């Protein structure tokens, strides 16, 4: 992974000193709350429902064991001994004191971490595939270019105060696992006639107005990606709305102008930037790529028999391998997903003790490195197949081996109304109730692959729009209700789910999900996944089942009133 140099560390330390002085001035009354607000946001500090929330950056989801141990210590010392991994790879602390944040930043800087641009109207954390560099279906490793994008976006003066926040995702695999179609800019690495370049997607996003992005350039040589992104951002900075925060995202601008007109504006702007200082040289690429060389793999074909024997002997281990390991490009290795979706625990939450356990696992079994996924799990990317049994046992002891990756209870979930000041409804209790209803692992495995995503408000931090089953918290006369969508998906065929009808109370949600699953099981063909069945039979059978009891109840009530 990328290692900070003296310049990187100087920038971070200067930022810590700067924010420490800003906090001092705010405490002394030299800065008003309104003046302090953009300064704290630039350093990842929000004021939430019960306490400040502090967001720490994990650029493109990569960190090392020492960094995770430092996060564990920070959570113990300044918070309540746990943190929450988000859908943008970041870690959130829910209970820090504002006055402690400069000290937290200083301790993070000791291990090359920061909170820069994790909030505010700026270029946010660059994200990519959690299996980058090791995926069997990888075309090009996106990490060097993700790091170059990170360096370019950090403190970029022209884009520090955009009309709204701005997010970039990059994918280098055959199957998109970075949700690129729903980012402000999505980048697909590809090779055409031996030349490496990007398909550039613009104007995607979830939130209040969910929109699938559109291709503005089918192929752009990789050397020009910074200049082209700058052209896009210049057009956005110039024409993006600043009078209405709900209509300020670039997706609204692309829709208003039309993608053809937007593309023309970008190309005209790029004409002034092409082949300029932002062009990436081969030497610069090689300098950054040198940080992402492969570790010292030691494949051993002889491990096969023992591994197979353990799989046959222990059903629980076999289940875990089936759901929580991913194909690796190097024979004899696997990428392991440590589940942060233990039933009864808030999805994405991890305790300080668990962080220490993961750091130990990374040091012992995965060359000291780990990844965070946008599904809110942790990945050990380079585990020998012969070590999987030991990793499973240790992960299980730490509460990190629930075999539900890709299954119904592996829920993506935002903190919701329990913490977030923007939320209309609570998310965590709904996730826990659904997990409790579907706590039988045999049943979960029989149901098969289903993504269930929950957001507590329309900002869609839980990515509910792209869940096969999506749940959105809504406010109805100061009561918490939940709207359900079906058919959303990420990947190459990414699409938004469709709302099935009126919303449900919190108490109804486990029954609603169970009825949806019943319709699927009754109608599926052999080896057919949930989405396959839904696409084949349509949404009406699910909708009819979910609302049949409600319609009957309304009819009985109407009859009583008529009598």
Residue pairs with C-beta under 8 A, 6 or more apart in sequence:
1 62
1 63
1 64
1 143
1 291
1 292
1 369
2 59
2 62
2 143
2 147
2 288
2 291
2 292
3 112
3 291
4 12
4 112
8 112
9 109
9 112
11 154
11 155
12 109
12 112
12 114
12 116
13 109
15 43
15 105
15 114
15 116
16 102
16 105
16 106
16 109
19 39
19 40
19 43
19 101
19 102
19 105
20 102
20 105
20 106
22 31
22 36
22 39
22 40
23 98
23 99
23 101
23 102
25 31
26 33
26 35
26 36
26 39
27 99
31 39
38 120
40 46
40 98
40 101
41 119
41 120
42 116
42 117
42 119
42 120
42 122
42 160
43 101
43 105
43 115
43 116
44 54
44 55
44 56
44 57
44 115
44 116
44 118
44 119
45 52
45 53
45 54
45 55
45 98
45 101
45 115
45 119
46 52
46 53
46 54
46 55
46 119
46 421
47 53
47 421
48 94
48 419
48 420
48 421
49 417
49 418
49 419
49 420
49 421
49 423
50 94
50 95
50 419
51 94
51 95
51 96
52 95
52 96
52 97
52 98
52 101
53 92
53 93
53 94
53 419
53 420
54 92
54 93
54 96
54 101
54 104
54 115
55 86
55 90
55 91
55 92
55 115
55 118
55 119
56 71
56 83
56 90
56 91
56 92
56 93
56 108
56 113
56 114
56 115
56 118
57 90
57 113
57 114
57 115
57 116
57 117
57 118
57 125
58 89
58 90
58 91
58 113
58 125
58 372
59 89
59 125
59 126
59 146
59 147
59 150
60 89
60 125
60 126
60 127
60 128
60 132
60 142
60 143
60 146
60 147
60 150
60 170
61 89
61 127
61 128
61 130
61 371
61 372
61 373
61 374
62 143
62 369
62 370
62 371
63 113
63 369
63 370
63 371
63 372
64 362
64 368
64 369
64 370
65 358
65 359
65 360
65 362
65 363
65 368
65 369
65 370
66 111
66 359
66 368
67 111
67 112
67 113
68 355
68 356
68 358
68 359
68 362
68 370
69 355
69 356
69 359
70 107
70 108
70 110
70 111
70 113
71 83
71 91
71 113
71 355
72 352
72 353
72 355
72 356
72 359
73 107
73 352
74 93
74 104
74 107
74 108
75 81
75 82
75 83
75 93
75 351
75 352
75 355
76 352
78 93
78 96
78 97
78 100
78 103
78 104
79 93
79 94
79 95
79 96
80 94
80 95
81 351
81 352
81 353
82 349
82 350
82 351
82 352
83 91
83 92
83 93
83 349
83 350
83 355
84 91
84 92
84 93
84 94
84 346
84 348
84 349
84 350
84 415
85 91
85 92
85 340
85 348
85 349
85 350
85 372
85 376
85 377
85 378
86 92
86 348
86 376
86 414
86 461
87 374
87 375
87 376
87 412
87 414
87 461
87 462
87 463
88 124
88 125
88 127
88 167
88 374
89 125
89 127
89 372
89 373
89 374
90 118
90 125
91 372
92 415
93 104
94 415
94 419
96 104
105 114
105 115
108 114
108 115
116 154
116 155
117 123
117 124
117 125
117 153
117 154
118 124
118 125
119 165
120 165
121 161
121 162
121 163
121 164
121 165
121 166
122 159
122 160
122 161
122 162
122 165
122 166
123 153
123 156
123 159
123 162
123 166
123 168
123 233
124 165
124 166
124 167
124 168
125 167
126 146
126 149
126 150
126 153
126 168
126 169
126 170
127 167
127 168
127 169
127 170
127 178
127 183
127 374
128 142
128 143
128 146
128 169
128 170
128 171
128 172
128 178
129 135
129 138
129 142
129 171
129 172
129 173
129 177
129 178
130 177
130 371
130 372
130 373
130 374
130 375
130 377
130 379
130 381
131 138
131 173
131 177
131 326
131 335
131 371
131 379
131 381
132 138
132 141
132 142
132 143
132 146
132 172
132 173
132 371
133 141
133 143
133 292
133 294
133 381
134 328
134 329
134 330
134 333
134 335
134 381
134 382
135 173
135 326
135 327
135 328
135 329
135 335
136 327
136 328
136 329
137 173
137 174
137 175
137 327
138 172
138 173
138 174
138 329
139 172
139 173
139 174
139 189
139 190
139 191
140 172
140 189
140 191
140 196
141 172
141 289
141 292
142 170
142 171
142 172
142 187
142 189
143 292
144 285
144 288
144 289
144 291
144 292
145 170
145 189
145 222
145 225
145 285
146 170
147 288
147 291
147 292
148 226
148 280
148 284
148 285
148 288
149 168
149 170
149 225
149 226
149 229
152 226
152 229
152 278
153 159
153 168
158 230
158 233
158 234
158 237
159 166
159 233
159 237
162 233
162 236
162 237
162 240
163 236
163 237
163 240
163 241
163 242
163 248
163 249
164 240
164 245
164 248
164 249
164 250
165 249
166 184
166 185
166 233
166 236
166 250
167 183
167 184
167 185
167 205
168 183
168 184
168 185
168 186
168 187
168 229
169 178
169 179
169 180
169 183
169 185
169 186
169 187
170 178
170 180
170 186
170 187
170 189
171 177
171 178
171 180
171 186
171 187
171 188
171 189
172 189
175 491
175 492
176 188
176 490
176 491
176 492
176 494
177 490
177 491
178 186
178 374
179 374
179 463
179 466
179 490
179 494
180 186
180 187
180 188
180 201
180 204
180 213
181 201
181 204
181 212
181 213
181 490
181 494
182 204
182 205
182 206
182 210
182 211
182 212
182 213
182 463
182 465
182 466
182 490
182 494
183 201
183 204
183 205
183 213
184 202
184 203
184 204
184 205
184 249
184 250
184 251
185 200
185 201
185 202
185 229
185 232
186 200
186 201
186 202
186 204
186 213
187 198
187 199
187 200
187 201
187 225
188 198
188 199
188 201
189 196
189 197
189 198
189 222
190 196
190 197
190 198
190 199
190 219
191 197
192 219
195 221
196 221
196 222
197 219
197 220
197 221
197 222
198 217
198 219
198 220
198 222
198 225
199 215
199 217
199 218
199 219
199 220
200 215
200 216
200 217
200 220
200 228
200 232
201 213
201 214
201 215
201 216
202 213
202 214
202 216
202 232
202 250
202 254
202 259
202 262
202 266
203 211
203 213
203 214
203 250
203 251
203 253
203 254
203 255
203 259
203 262
204 211
204 212
204 213
204 214
204 251
205 211
205 213
205 249
205 250
205 251
206 460
206 463
206 464
206 465
206 466
207 249
207 458
207 459
207 460
208 246
208 458
208 459
209 246
209 249
209 251
209 252
210 460
210 465
210 496
211 251
211 254
211 255
212 494
212 495
212 496
213 251
214 254
214 259
215 259
216 232
216 259
216 262
216 263
216 266
217 228
217 263
220 228
222 280
222 285
223 279
223 280
223 281
224 270
224 274
224 279
224 280
225 280
226 278
226 279
226 280
227 270
227 273
227 274
227 276
227 278
227 279
228 266
228 270
228 273
230 273
230 278
231 266
231 267
231 269
231 270
231 273
232 250
232 266
234 269
235 253
235 262
235 265
235 266
235 269
236 250
236 253
239 253
239 257
239 265
240 248
240 249
240 250
240 252
240 253
241 247
241 248
241 252
241 253
242 248
253 262
254 262
257 265
294 330
295 367
295 369
295 382
296 367
297 330
297 332
297 333
297 382
298 332
298 384
299 330
299 331
299 332
299 333
300 332
300 384
300 386
301 331
301 332
303 332
303 384
303 385
303 386
304 385
306 386
307 385
307 386
307 388
307 389
310 317
310 389
311 317
311 318
311 321
312 318
316 403
317 389
317 392
319 403
319 441
319 445
320 392
320 396
320 401
320 403
321 388
321 392
322 403
323 403
323 404
323 405
323 406
323 407
324 336
324 337
324 338
324 339
324 401
324 403
324 405
325 334
325 335
325 336
325 337
325 383
325 388
326 334
326 335
326 336
326 337
326 379
327 334
327 335
328 334
328 335
328 381
328 382
330 382
332 384
332 385
332 386
333 382
333 383
333 384
333 385
334 383
334 385
334 388
335 379
335 380
335 381
335 382
335 383
336 366
336 379
336 380
336 383
336 388
336 391
336 395
337 373
337 377
337 378
337 379
337 405
338 358
338 361
338 377
338 378
338 379
338 380
338 395
338 400
338 401
339 377
339 400
339 401
339 402
339 403
339 404
339 405
339 410
340 347
340 348
340 349
340 350
340 376
340 377
340 378
340 400
341 347
341 376
341 377
341 402
341 404
341 405
341 409
341 410
341 411
341 435
342 399
342 400
342 402
343 402
343 409
343 432
343 435
343 436
343 439
344 432
344 435
344 436
345 399
345 432
346 413
346 415
346 418
346 428
346 431
346 432
347 376
347 411
347 412
347 413
347 428
347 431
348 376
348 412
348 413
350 358
350 378
353 398
354 398
354 399
354 400
357 394
357 395
357 397
357 398
357 400
358 370
358 378
358 380
358 398
358 400
359 370
360 394
361 380
361 391
361 394
361 395
362 368
362 369
362 370
362 380
365 380
365 383
365 384
365 387
365 390
365 391
366 380
366 381
366 382
366 383
367 382
369 381
369 382
370 378
370 379
370 380
370 381
371 378
371 379
371 381
372 378
372 379
373 379
374 463
375 405
375 410
375 412
376 412
376 413
377 405
377 410
378 400
380 391
383 391
392 401
395 401
402 409
402 410
403 441
404 410
404 441
404 444
406 449
406 450
406 451
407 444
407 445
407 447
407 448
407 449
407 450
408 434
408 438
408 444
408 447
408 450
408 452
408 513
408 517
409 434
409 435
409 438
409 439
409 444
409 452
410 451
410 452
411 431
411 434
411 435
411 452
411 453
411 454
412 451
412 452
412 453
412 454
412 462
412 463
412 467
413 427
413 428
413 430
413 431
413 453
413 454
413 462
414 420
414 423
414 427
414 454
414 455
414 456
414 461
414 462
415 423
415 427
415 428
415 456
415 461
416 423
416 425
416 426
416 427
416 428
416 454
416 455
416 456
416 457
416 462
416 473
417 423
417 424
417 425
417 426
417 427
417 456
417 473
417 480
418 426
418 427
418 428
418 429
420 456
420 457
420 461
422 456
422 457
422 459
423 456
423 457
423 473
424 456
424 457
424 458
424 473
424 474
424 475
424 480
425 456
425 457
425 473
425 474
425 475
425 480
425 481
425 482
425 506
426 456
426 473
426 480
426 506
427 454
427 455
427 456
427 462
427 471
427 473
429 506
430 454
430 471
430 473
430 482
430 506
430 509
431 454
433 506
433 509
433 510
434 452
434 509
434 510
434 513
436 510
437 510
437 513
437 514
438 444
438 447
438 513
438 514
438 517
446 521
447 517
447 520
447 521
447 530
448 529
448 530
449 529
449 530
450 468
450 469
450 517
450 530
451 466
451 467
451 468
451 469
451 488
451 489
451 490
452 467
452 468
452 469
452 470
452 471
452 513
453 462
453 463
453 464
453 465
453 466
453 467
453 469
453 470
453 471
453 488
454 462
454 464
454 467
454 470
454 471
454 472
454 473
455 461
455 462
455 463
455 464
455 470
455 471
455 472
455 473
456 462
456 473
457 472
457 473
458 472
460 472
462 471
463 490
464 470
464 471
464 472
464 485
464 488
464 497
465 485
465 488
465 496
465 497
466 488
466 489
466 490
466 494
466 495
466 496
466 497
467 485
467 488
467 497
468 486
468 487
468 488
468 489
468 497
468 530
468 531
468 534
469 484
469 485
469 486
469 497
469 513
469 516
470 484
470 485
470 486
470 488
470 497
471 482
471 483
471 484
471 485
471 509
472 482
472 483
472 484
472 485
473 480
473 481
473 482
474 480
474 481
474 482
474 483
474 503
475 481
476 503
479 505
480 505
480 506
481 503
481 504
481 505
481 506
482 503
482 504
482 505
482 506
482 508
482 509
483 499
483 503
484 499
484 500
484 501
484 503
484 504
484 512
484 516
484 546
485 496
485 497
485 498
485 499
485 500
486 497
486 498
486 500
486 516
486 534
486 539
486 542
487 495
487 497
487 498
487 531
487 534
487 535
487 539
488 495
488 496
488 497
489 495
489 531
498 539
500 539
500 542
500 543
500 546
501 543
501 546
501 547
502 547
504 512
512 546
515 542
515 545
515 546
516 542
516 545
516 546
518 545
519 541
519 542
519 545
520 530
520 533
520 534
520 542
523 533
523 537
523 541
524 530
524 532
524 533
525 532
525 533
525 536
528 536
534 542
